[in-house]
């Protein structure tokens, strides 16, 4: 499958160049390019392991070096410094998440102004990517993904919800909760809690909120970091499988909970594509000057009990 993806990507890029949709000239062929992927994730966030695996596979296939860098604690000011340091090292390309446009726009624009090709991924919007001068964005429209989750909740009769936000400093995470609320026809207020990232703290905050708001009939978690302890909280309260529970992203534990009807759905943004495709695209751009003509939405898709068998064996590794 990976070889097929590589061949398809190469064919698509070649066809775009022939059609004249991307004719930006860059450097001549030079094997062994070095790219750097910079994420906003703290070391504790295991979800990014799939992206790390993807850039390793893509790097090996394309014959390039891809380094992964991130702020240890998820501090965005530290991330901005990492972008600046990376730019100073003159890589052949940068792949970066737009965790906070205001904090990161200056350093990212500096990289673009220096002539370093930049592709944005994951957090951020198409419009923000364009404002920064990036080549394109590979990711999931977060508000739309939250809205899609909210539509599922509304169809199931949900009236009141809790959104467990483990990375509230990232505006994209708030957009997920906002989209969910909008689909239910309500304004987002205290339904979203700042859970932090400590599993015990998340579990206790979820239990406390549900005990104080007994009319809540749905919970939305924003990834494995918050989904795992939220599931533990629901089990302790005897609500697992009784209350609608959706989450963003996938893990082995989330896959098992979908199969056991304790989680209704997981929103799949296909992180593998967010790591793999930028490396392939940057390599072809630097070597041949070819580039897709638009942004790439890697999600959202919905993983439910009916299709979990297609992806569960890759959960946490390639899905």
C-alpha positions as CSV (number, residue, x, y, z in Angstrom):
1,X,0.0,0.0,0.0
2,X,2.8,2.4,0.8
3,X,4.5,1.8,-2.5
4,X,1.2,2.4,-4.2
5,X,0.7,5.7,-2.4
6,X,4.2,6.7,-3.4
7,X,3.5,5.9,-7.1
8,X,0.2,7.7,-7.0
9,X,1.8,10.8,-5.5
10,X,4.5,10.8,-8.0
11,X,2.1,10.3,-10.9
12,X,-0.2,13.1,-9.6
13,X,2.7,15.5,-9.3
14,X,4.0,14.7,-12.7
15,X,0.6,15.2,-14.3
16,X,0.2,18.5,-12.6
17,X,3.5,19.7,-14.0
18,X,2.5,18.5,-17.5
19,X,-0.8,20.4,-17.2
20,X,1.0,23.6,-16.2
21,X,-0.9,23.9,-12.9
22,X,2.4,24.1,-10.9
23,X,5.4,25.6,-12.6
24,X,7.4,27.0,-9.7
25,X,11.1,26.6,-10.4
26,X,13.4,25.5,-7.5
27,X,16.8,23.8,-7.2
28,X,18.0,21.1,-9.4
29,X,18.0,17.4,-8.4
30,X,20.1,16.9,-5.3
31,X,19.7,13.7,-3.4
32,X,19.7,13.5,0.4
33,X,17.7,16.6,1.2
34,X,17.0,17.5,4.9
35,X,13.5,18.4,6.0
36,X,12.3,19.2,9.5
37,X,8.8,18.5,10.9
38,X,7.9,20.8,13.8
39,X,4.8,19.9,15.9
40,X,3.1,21.6,18.9
41,X,2.8,18.3,20.8
42,X,4.4,17.7,24.1
43,X,6.5,14.6,24.6
44,X,3.6,13.0,26.4
45,X,1.3,13.0,23.4
46,X,1.5,9.6,21.9
47,X,-0.9,10.4,19.0
48,X,2.0,11.9,17.1
49,X,3.8,8.6,16.9
50,X,1.8,7.8,13.7
51,X,3.2,11.0,12.1
52,X,6.7,10.1,13.3
53,X,6.3,6.7,11.7
54,X,5.0,8.3,8.5
55,X,7.9,10.7,8.1
56,X,10.4,7.8,8.7
57,X,8.7,5.7,5.9
58,X,8.5,8.6,3.5
59,X,12.1,9.7,4.2
60,X,13.3,6.2,3.5
61,X,11.3,5.9,0.3
62,X,12.3,9.3,-1.0
63,X,16.0,9.1,0.1
64,X,15.8,12.2,2.4
65,X,16.4,13.0,6.0
66,X,13.4,14.1,8.1
67,X,13.9,15.3,11.6
68,X,11.1,15.6,14.1
69,X,11.1,18.5,16.6
70,X,8.6,19.6,19.3
71,X,8.3,21.6,22.5
72,X,8.8,19.2,25.3
73,X,5.9,20.5,27.4
74,X,3.8,21.8,24.5
75,X,4.7,25.4,25.2
76,X,3.9,27.4,22.0
77,X,6.5,30.1,22.7
78,X,9.1,27.3,22.8
79,X,7.7,26.0,19.5
80,X,8.2,29.4,18.0
81,X,11.8,29.3,19.1
82,X,12.2,25.9,17.5
83,X,10.9,27.2,14.2
84,X,13.4,30.1,14.4
85,X,16.3,27.7,15.2
86,X,15.3,25.4,12.4
87,X,15.1,28.2,9.9
88,X,18.6,29.3,10.9
89,X,19.9,25.8,10.2
90,X,18.8,26.2,6.5
91,X,16.9,22.9,5.9
92,X,15.6,22.1,2.4
93,X,12.0,22.4,3.7
94,X,9.9,22.8,6.9
95,X,6.7,21.0,7.8
96,X,4.9,22.7,10.7
97,X,1.6,22.8,12.5
98,X,-0.2,26.1,13.0
99,X,-1.1,25.6,16.6
100,X,-1.5,29.3,17.2
101,X,-1.4,31.7,14.3
102,X,-0.6,34.7,16.3
103,X,2.4,33.1,18.1
104,X,3.8,31.2,15.1
105,X,3.1,33.5,12.1
106,X,6.2,35.6,12.5
107,X,8.7,32.7,12.7
108,X,7.0,30.8,9.9
109,X,6.9,33.9,7.6
110,X,10.6,34.4,8.3
111,X,11.3,30.9,7.0
112,X,9.2,31.5,3.9
113,X,10.9,34.9,3.3
114,X,14.3,33.2,3.6
115,X,13.3,30.9,0.6
116,X,12.6,27.8,2.6
117,X,9.6,25.8,1.3
118,X,7.0,25.3,4.0
119,X,4.1,23.0,4.2
120,X,1.7,23.4,7.1
121,X,-0.1,20.4,8.6
122,X,-2.6,19.4,11.3
123,X,-3.7,22.5,13.2
124,X,-4.5,25.7,11.2
125,X,-6.7,26.5,8.3
126,X,-6.2,26.8,4.5
127,X,-6.5,30.6,4.8
128,X,-3.9,30.8,7.6
129,X,-1.5,28.6,5.5
130,X,-1.9,30.9,2.6
131,X,-1.4,34.0,4.7
132,X,1.9,32.6,5.9
133,X,3.1,31.9,2.3
134,X,3.2,28.1,2.8
135,X,3.0,25.9,-0.3
136,X,-0.2,24.1,1.0
137,X,-1.9,22.7,4.0
138,X,-2.4,19.0,4.8
139,X,-4.9,18.5,7.6
140,X,-8.4,18.4,8.9
141,X,-10.8,21.4,9.1
142,X,-11.3,21.2,12.8
143,X,-14.6,23.2,13.1
144,X,-16.1,21.1,10.3
145,X,-15.0,17.9,12.1
146,X,-16.5,19.0,15.3
147,X,-19.7,20.0,13.5
148,X,-19.9,16.5,11.9
149,X,-19.5,14.9,15.3
150,X,-22.3,17.2,16.6
151,X,-24.6,16.2,13.8
152,X,-24.2,12.6,14.8
153,X,-24.9,13.5,18.4
154,X,-28.0,15.4,17.4
155,X,-29.3,12.5,15.3
156,X,-28.9,10.3,18.4
157,X,-31.0,12.7,20.4
158,X,-28.3,14.4,22.4
159,X,-29.3,17.5,24.3
160,X,-26.4,18.3,26.7
161,X,-22.8,17.5,26.4
162,X,-19.3,17.8,27.9
163,X,-16.3,18.5,25.7
164,X,-13.0,17.4,27.4
165,X,-10.3,19.6,26.0
166,X,-6.8,18.4,27.0
167,X,-4.9,21.1,25.0
168,X,-7.0,24.2,25.4
169,X,-4.1,26.5,24.5
170,X,-4.4,25.3,20.9
171,X,-7.2,27.3,19.2
172,X,-7.9,24.4,16.9
173,X,-9.0,22.3,19.8
174,X,-11.5,24.9,20.8
175,X,-12.8,24.9,17.2
176,X,-13.7,21.2,17.6
177,X,-15.8,21.9,20.6
178,X,-17.4,25.0,18.9
179,X,-18.4,23.0,15.9
180,X,-19.9,20.3,18.0
181,X,-22.0,22.9,20.0
182,X,-23.1,24.6,16.7
183,X,-24.4,21.4,15.3
184,X,-26.5,21.0,18.4
185,X,-27.8,24.6,18.0
186,X,-26.2,25.9,21.2
187,X,-23.4,28.3,22.1
188,X,-20.2,26.8,23.6
189,X,-19.8,27.8,27.2
190,X,-19.0,25.8,30.3
191,X,-19.6,22.6,28.4
192,X,-15.9,22.7,27.5
193,X,-13.5,22.0,30.4
194,X,-9.8,22.5,30.5
195,X,-8.8,19.0,31.6
196,X,-5.1,19.3,31.5
197,X,-3.0,16.3,30.4
198,X,-2.5,14.3,33.5
199,X,-4.7,11.1,33.2
200,X,-5.7,11.1,36.9
201,X,-6.7,14.8,36.8
202,X,-8.7,14.3,33.6
203,X,-10.6,11.4,35.1
204,X,-11.4,13.3,38.3
205,X,-12.5,16.4,36.4
206,X,-14.8,14.4,34.2
207,X,-16.4,12.6,37.1
208,X,-16.8,15.9,39.0
209,X,-18.5,17.6,36.0
210,X,-20.9,14.7,35.3
211,X,-21.9,14.6,39.0
212,X,-22.6,18.3,38.9
213,X,-24.4,18.1,35.6
214,X,-26.6,15.0,35.7
215,X,-28.5,16.0,32.6
216,X,-25.4,15.6,30.3
217,X,-26.0,12.8,27.8
218,X,-22.9,13.0,25.6
219,X,-19.2,13.4,26.0
220,X,-16.7,14.4,23.3
221,X,-13.0,13.9,23.9
222,X,-10.4,15.5,21.7
223,X,-7.9,12.6,21.3
224,X,-6.4,9.6,23.2
225,X,-4.9,11.8,25.9
226,X,-8.4,12.8,27.1
227,X,-10.4,9.8,25.7
228,X,-8.6,7.1,27.7
229,X,-9.1,8.7,31.2
230,X,-12.6,9.9,30.2
231,X,-13.5,6.3,29.4
232,X,-12.1,5.2,32.8
233,X,-14.3,7.9,34.4
234,X,-17.4,6.6,32.6
235,X,-16.7,3.1,33.6
236,X,-16.3,4.1,37.3
237,X,-19.6,5.9,37.2
238,X,-21.4,3.0,35.4
239,X,-22.0,5.1,32.4
240,X,-19.8,3.4,29.8
241,X,-22.0,2.3,26.9
242,X,-25.0,4.1,28.4
243,X,-23.9,7.7,27.4
244,X,-23.0,8.7,23.9
245,X,-19.2,9.0,23.7
246,X,-17.3,10.3,20.7
247,X,-13.6,11.1,20.4
248,X,-11.1,12.5,17.9
249,X,-8.4,10.2,16.7
250,X,-7.6,6.6,17.2
251,X,-5.6,4.3,19.5
252,X,-5.7,0.6,20.4
253,X,-7.8,1.4,23.5
254,X,-10.2,3.5,21.5
255,X,-10.5,0.8,18.9
256,X,-11.3,-1.8,21.5
257,X,-13.9,0.5,23.1
258,X,-15.6,1.0,19.8
259,X,-15.9,-2.7,19.4
260,X,-17.4,-3.1,22.9
261,X,-19.9,-0.2,22.3
262,X,-18.3,2.0,24.9
263,X,-17.3,4.6,22.3
264,X,-19.7,5.4,19.5
265,X,-17.2,6.8,17.0
266,X,-13.7,8.1,16.5
267,X,-13.0,11.0,14.1
268,X,-10.2,10.0,11.9
269,X,-8.0,12.8,10.5
270,X,-5.5,10.2,9.0
271,X,-2.3,11.5,10.7
272,X,-0.3,9.1,8.5
273,X,-1.1,11.3,5.5
274,X,-0.2,14.4,7.4
275,X,3.3,13.1,7.8
276,X,3.8,11.1,4.7
277,X,2.4,13.4,2.0
278,X,4.4,16.6,2.9
279,X,7.7,14.7,2.7
280,X,6.8,13.3,-0.7
281,X,5.5,16.7,-1.9
282,X,8.5,18.7,-0.6
283,X,11.0,16.2,-2.2
284,X,9.3,16.5,-5.6
285,X,9.1,20.3,-5.3
286,X,12.7,20.7,-4.3
287,X,13.9,18.3,-7.0
288,X,11.6,19.0,-9.9
289,X,9.6,22.1,-9.1
290,X,6.3,20.3,-9.3
291,X,3.5,20.9,-6.7
292,X,-0.2,20.0,-6.2
293,X,-2.4,22.9,-7.0
294,X,-4.4,23.0,-3.8
295,X,-4.7,22.0,-0.1
296,X,-5.2,18.5,1.0
297,X,-7.9,17.5,3.6
298,X,-6.8,14.4,5.4
299,X,-10.1,14.2,7.3
300,X,-12.6,14.0,8.8
301,X,-13.6,10.4,8.5
302,X,-15.6,8.5,11.1
303,X,-14.6,5.2,12.5
304,X,-17.5,3.2,13.9
305,X,-18.1,-0.4,14.9
306,X,-19.1,-1.3,11.3
307,X,-15.7,-0.3,9.8
308,X,-13.3,-0.7,12.8
309,X,-11.9,-3.9,11.4
310,X,-10.4,-2.0,8.4
311,X,-8.1,0.1,10.6
312,X,-7.8,-1.4,14.1
313,X,-4.6,-3.4,13.4
314,X,-2.9,-0.1,12.5
315,X,-4.2,1.9,15.4
316,X,-1.5,4.0,17.0
317,X,1.0,3.0,14.4
318,X,-0.2,4.0,10.9
319,X,-3.8,5.1,11.7
